[in-house]
Amino acid sequence: MAMHSCYSNGAAGNCKLWYDRVEMGETDVPTNLQPYFEKGIQAYTQGSYEYAIDLLGFIVRQTPDATEARRYLRLAVQKQFGLSPPSGASQLGLALLTLPLRSWAMLAELQGQTRQAIALYERLLMTAPRSKSVLMRLAVVLMRSGLDDAAVQIYEELLVVDPNHLGALRKLARLAMKRGNDAQARQCFERILKLHQGDLEAQQSLRNLDALGTLKKGFST
């Protein structure tokens, strides 16, 4: 199930709707884990975010490519965080306490232990759900693991936190082109050009998208 982006206008406040778009439909959750998913969704809709996080986190740890479970997990974490956001001092303390875990995650990533790295970055996001650096690392590892749907979700979440994050915009644009999502790729490249008018990659990519669009129209007529 694709999420609709709202980062292109650069107004983070307008992106709050992203967290409220919850629609039930077909899922990619394995049959044996479906009861956990259903209970997790029920807990989420009832506002029991901590319980939802436990259930959905279990699914994601068992099946990293269960992107629908990961989507609801990220929603539940953000909702829980919004109920009791930590103070600045608390955030600093958490950052220091989680340094060993960050190092462990990065080491696992460097060693090619992608599943372990994904699990560790997910754990970090439980305590710092709006950490741009952790969201970026998680998205990159997911993409390297071939979990493109999950990577798109995380890039979009990062762009809700920071609509002008050039790294996320660039990575998401490339991934969108790879997946044939020309509209999303164009949106990202246009955003990049608004931030940096002389960006050569964005300029060339937009020309390529224009040429591809013209070619597609030619085949359709």
URNORRA-V25966 format. One record per pair of residues at least 4 apart in sequence whose C-alpha atoms are under 8 Angstrom apart, sorted by sequence separation. I is the first residue (numbers start at 1). J is the second residue. D is the distance in Angstrom with one decimal. If there is no record, write none. Layout:
i:I j:J d:D
i:I j:J d:D
This chain:
i:7 j:11 d:6.8
i:11 j:15 d:7.1
i:12 j:16 d:7.4
i:15 j:19 d:7.8
i:16 j:20 d:7.3
i:17 j:21 d:6.6
i:29 j:33 d:6.4
i:30 j:34 d:6.2
i:33 j:37 d:6.5
i:34 j:38 d:6.2
i:35 j:39 d:6.2
i:36 j:40 d:5.9
i:37 j:41 d:6.1
i:38 j:42 d:6.2
i:39 j:43 d:6.1
i:40 j:44 d:6.1
i:41 j:45 d:6.2
i:42 j:46 d:6.2
i:43 j:47 d:6.2
i:44 j:48 d:5.6
i:48 j:52 d:6.2
i:49 j:53 d:6.0
i:50 j:54 d:6.4
i:51 j:55 d:6.4
i:52 j:56 d:5.9
i:53 j:57 d:5.5
i:54 j:58 d:6.2
i:55 j:59 d:6.7
i:56 j:60 d:6.3
i:57 j:61 d:6.1
i:58 j:62 d:6.3
i:59 j:63 d:5.9
i:60 j:64 d:5.0
i:66 j:70 d:6.4
i:67 j:71 d:6.0
i:68 j:72 d:6.5
i:69 j:73 d:6.0
i:70 j:74 d:6.1
i:71 j:75 d:6.3
i:72 j:76 d:6.0
i:73 j:77 d:6.2
i:74 j:78 d:6.2
i:75 j:79 d:6.2
i:76 j:80 d:6.0
i:77 j:81 d:6.0
i:78 j:82 d:6.1
i:79 j:83 d:6.5
i:80 j:84 d:6.9
i:81 j:85 d:5.3
i:86 j:90 d:5.6
i:87 j:91 d:6.2
i:88 j:92 d:6.3
i:89 j:93 d:6.2
i:90 j:94 d:6.1
i:91 j:95 d:6.1
i:92 j:96 d:6.4
i:93 j:97 d:6.2
i:94 j:98 d:6.0
i:95 j:99 d:6.3
i:98 j:102 d:6.2
i:99 j:103 d:6.2
i:100 j:104 d:6.1
i:101 j:105 d:6.1
i:102 j:106 d:6.2
i:103 j:107 d:6.1
i:104 j:108 d:6.2
i:105 j:109 d:6.2
i:106 j:110 d:6.2
i:107 j:111 d:6.1
i:108 j:112 d:6.3
i:109 j:113 d:5.6
i:113 j:117 d:6.2
i:114 j:118 d:6.0
i:115 j:119 d:6.3
i:116 j:120 d:6.2
i:117 j:121 d:6.1
i:118 j:122 d:6.1
i:119 j:123 d:6.3
i:120 j:124 d:6.3
i:121 j:125 d:6.3
i:122 j:126 d:6.6
i:123 j:127 d:7.3
i:124 j:128 d:6.2
i:125 j:129 d:4.3
i:131 j:135 d:6.1
i:132 j:136 d:6.0
i:133 j:137 d:6.2
i:134 j:138 d:6.0
i:135 j:139 d:6.1
i:136 j:140 d:6.2
i:137 j:141 d:6.2
i:138 j:142 d:6.1
i:139 j:143 d:6.1
i:140 j:144 d:6.2
i:141 j:145 d:6.1
i:142 j:146 d:6.5
i:143 j:147 d:5.4
i:147 j:151 d:6.2
i:148 j:152 d:6.1
i:149 j:153 d:6.5
i:150 j:154 d:6.4
i:151 j:155 d:6.2
i:152 j:156 d:6.1
i:153 j:157 d:6.2
i:154 j:158 d:6.1
i:155 j:159 d:6.3
i:156 j:160 d:6.4
i:157 j:161 d:6.6
i:158 j:162 d:6.1
i:159 j:163 d:4.4
i:165 j:169 d:6.2
i:166 j:170 d:6.0
i:167 j:171 d:6.1
i:168 j:172 d:5.9
i:169 j:173 d:6.0
i:170 j:174 d:6.3
i:171 j:175 d:6.1
i:172 j:176 d:5.9
i:173 j:177 d:6.3
i:174 j:178 d:6.3
i:175 j:179 d:6.2
i:176 j:180 d:6.1
i:177 j:181 d:5.7
i:181 j:185 d:6.3
i:182 j:186 d:6.0
i:183 j:187 d:6.2
i:184 j:188 d:6.3
i:185 j:189 d:6.2
i:186 j:190 d:6.0
i:187 j:191 d:6.2
i:188 j:192 d:6.3
i:189 j:193 d:6.3
i:190 j:194 d:6.3
i:191 j:195 d:6.5
i:192 j:196 d:5.9
i:193 j:197 d:4.5
i:199 j:203 d:6.3
i:200 j:204 d:6.1
i:201 j:205 d:5.9
i:202 j:206 d:6.1
i:203 j:207 d:6.4
i:204 j:208 d:6.2
i:205 j:209 d:6.1
i:206 j:210 d:6.1
i:207 j:211 d:6.2
i:208 j:212 d:6.0
i:209 j:213 d:6.0
i:210 j:214 d:6.2
i:211 j:215 d:6.2
i:212 j:216 d:6.2
i:213 j:217 d:6.2
i:214 j:218 d:6.3
i:215 j:219 d:6.5
i:216 j:220 d:6.3
i:217 j:221 d:6.4
i:7 j:12 d:6.8
i:29 j:34 d:6.0
i:43 j:48 d:4.9
i:44 j:49 d:5.4
i:59 j:64 d:7.9
i:60 j:65 d:7.4
i:86 j:91 d:6.1
i:108 j:113 d:5.0
i:109 j:114 d:5.6
i:124 j:129 d:7.7
i:125 j:130 d:7.3
i:130 j:135 d:7.5
i:142 j:147 d:5.1
i:143 j:148 d:5.2
i:158 j:163 d:7.7
i:159 j:164 d:7.1
i:164 j:169 d:7.6
i:176 j:181 d:4.9
i:177 j:182 d:5.9
i:192 j:197 d:7.7
i:193 j:198 d:7.0
i:198 j:203 d:7.8
i:43 j:49 d:6.5
i:60 j:66 d:6.1
i:108 j:114 d:6.7
i:125 j:131 d:7.1
i:129 j:135 d:8.0
i:142 j:148 d:6.7
i:159 j:165 d:6.5
i:176 j:182 d:6.6
i:193 j:199 d:6.2
i:44 j:51 d:8.0
i:59 j:66 d:7.4
i:60 j:67 d:8.0
i:109 j:116 d:7.9
i:143 j:150 d:7.9
i:158 j:165 d:7.8
i:192 j:199 d:7.4
i:6 j:14 d:7.1
i:7 j:15 d:6.7
i:29 j:37 d:7.4
i:43 j:51 d:6.4
i:44 j:52 d:5.4
i:108 j:116 d:6.4
i:109 j:117 d:5.3
i:142 j:150 d:6.6
i:143 j:151 d:5.5
i:176 j:184 d:6.1
i:177 j:185 d:5.8
i:6 j:15 d:5.5
i:43 j:52 d:5.1
i:60 j:69 d:6.5
i:108 j:117 d:5.2
i:125 j:134 d:7.0
i:142 j:151 d:5.3
i:159 j:168 d:6.9
i:176 j:185 d:5.1
i:193 j:202 d:6.5
i:42 j:52 d:7.9
i:59 j:69 d:6.8
i:60 j:70 d:6.0
i:124 j:134 d:7.3
i:125 j:135 d:7.5
i:158 j:168 d:7.1
i:159 j:169 d:7.6
i:175 j:185 d:7.9
i:192 j:202 d:6.8
i:193 j:203 d:7.5
i:40 j:51 d:7.2
i:41 j:52 d:6.8
i:105 j:116 d:7.4
i:106 j:117 d:7.0
i:139 j:150 d:7.5
i:140 j:151 d:7.0
i:173 j:184 d:6.8
i:174 j:185 d:6.9
i:6 j:18 d:7.5
i:40 j:52 d:4.4
i:57 j:69 d:8.0
i:105 j:117 d:4.8
i:139 j:151 d:4.6
i:173 j:185 d:4.2
i:190 j:202 d:7.3
i:5 j:18 d:7.5
i:39 j:52 d:7.5
i:40 j:53 d:7.4
i:56 j:69 d:5.8
i:57 j:70 d:7.5
i:104 j:117 d:8.0
i:105 j:118 d:7.8
i:121 j:134 d:6.4
i:138 j:151 d:7.7
i:139 j:152 d:7.4
i:155 j:168 d:5.7
i:172 j:185 d:7.2
i:173 j:186 d:7.3
i:189 j:202 d:5.0
i:4 j:18 d:7.4
i:56 j:70 d:7.0
i:121 j:135 d:7.9
i:155 j:169 d:7.8
i:173 j:187 d:8.0
i:189 j:203 d:7.7
i:3 j:18 d:7.8
i:40 j:55 d:5.4
i:105 j:120 d:5.4
i:139 j:154 d:5.5
i:173 j:188 d:5.4
i:39 j:55 d:7.4
i:40 j:56 d:5.8
i:56 j:72 d:7.3
i:57 j:73 d:6.4
i:104 j:120 d:7.7
i:105 j:121 d:6.4
i:121 j:137 d:7.6
i:122 j:138 d:7.5
i:138 j:154 d:7.5
i:139 j:155 d:6.2
i:155 j:171 d:7.9
i:156 j:172 d:8.0
i:172 j:188 d:7.3
i:173 j:189 d:6.5
i:189 j:205 d:7.4
i:190 j:206 d:7.9
i:56 j:73 d:5.5
i:121 j:138 d:5.9
i:155 j:172 d:6.3
i:189 j:206 d:6.9
i:37 j:55 d:7.0
i:102 j:120 d:7.7
i:136 j:154 d:7.6
i:170 j:188 d:7.0
i:36 j:55 d:5.8
i:37 j:56 d:6.3
i:101 j:120 d:7.1
i:102 j:121 d:7.5
i:135 j:154 d:6.4
i:136 j:155 d:7.0
i:169 j:188 d:5.4
i:170 j:189 d:7.2
i:36 j:56 d:7.1
i:53 j:73 d:5.7
i:118 j:138 d:6.1
i:135 j:155 d:7.4
i:152 j:172 d:6.6
i:169 j:189 d:7.4
i:186 j:206 d:6.5
i:52 j:73 d:7.3
i:117 j:138 d:8.0
i:37 j:59 d:7.4
i:102 j:124 d:7.4
i:135 j:157 d:8.0
i:136 j:158 d:7.2
i:169 j:191 d:7.8
i:170 j:192 d:7.6
i:36 j:59 d:7.3
i:53 j:76 d:6.2
i:101 j:124 d:7.4
i:118 j:141 d:6.7
i:135 j:158 d:6.2
i:152 j:175 d:7.7
i:169 j:192 d:7.0
i:186 j:209 d:7.4
i:1 j:25 d:7.9
i:52 j:76 d:6.7
i:53 j:77 d:6.6
i:117 j:141 d:7.5
i:118 j:142 d:7.1
i:33 j:59 d:6.6
i:50 j:76 d:7.6
i:98 j:124 d:7.2
i:132 j:158 d:6.2
i:166 j:192 d:6.7
i:49 j:76 d:5.3
i:50 j:77 d:7.9
i:114 j:141 d:6.5
i:148 j:175 d:7.7
i:164 j:191 d:7.9
i:182 j:209 d:6.9
i:44 j:72 d:8.0
i:49 j:77 d:7.1
i:114 j:142 d:7.9
i:130 j:158 d:7.5
i:164 j:192 d:8.0
i:132 j:161 d:7.5
i:29 j:59 d:7.8
i:49 j:79 d:7.1
i:50 j:80 d:7.0
i:132 j:162 d:7.8
i:41 j:72 d:7.4
i:49 j:80 d:5.8
i:114 j:145 d:6.8
i:130 j:161 d:6.5
i:164 j:195 d:7.5
i:37 j:69 d:6.8
i:44 j:76 d:6.4
i:109 j:141 d:7.3
i:136 j:168 d:7.0
i:94 j:127 d:7.4
i:29 j:63 d:7.9
i:94 j:128 d:7.9
i:30 j:66 d:7.9
i:28 j:65 d:7.9
i:29 j:66 d:5.3
i:91 j:128 d:7.8
i:28 j:66 d:5.4
i:29 j:67 d:8.0
i:28 j:67 d:6.8
i:29 j:68 d:7.2
i:28 j:68 d:6.4
i:29 j:69 d:6.9
i:27 j:68 d:6.0
i:81 j:129 d:7.3
i:77 j:126 d:6.5
i:64 j:115 d:7.5
i:78 j:129 d:6.4
i:77 j:129 d:6.8
i:64 j:118 d:8.0
i:19 j:75 d:5.9
i:61 j:119 d:6.5
i:19 j:78 d:7.8
i:19 j:79 d:7.8
i:1 j:68 d:7.2
i:71 j:150 d:7.8
i:70 j:150 d:7.4
i:65 j:147 d:6.1
i:67 j:149 d:6.6
i:71 j:153 d:7.0
i:67 j:150 d:5.2
i:65 j:150 d:7.2
i:15 j:160 d:6.0
i:12 j:160 d:6.0
i:7 j:156 d:7.8
i:12 j:161 d:6.9
i:3 j:153 d:7.2
i:12 j:162 d:7.3
i:5 j:156 d:6.5
i:12 j:163 d:6.6
i:7 j:159 d:5.9
i:11 j:163 d:7.4
i:7 j:160 d:5.9
i:10 j:163 d:5.2
i:6 j:160 d:7.4
i:9 j:163 d:8.0
i:10 j:164 d:6.9
i:8 j:163 d:6.9
i:7 j:163 d:5.1
i:8 j:187 d:6.7
i:8 j:188 d:7.3
i:8 j:191 d:6.3
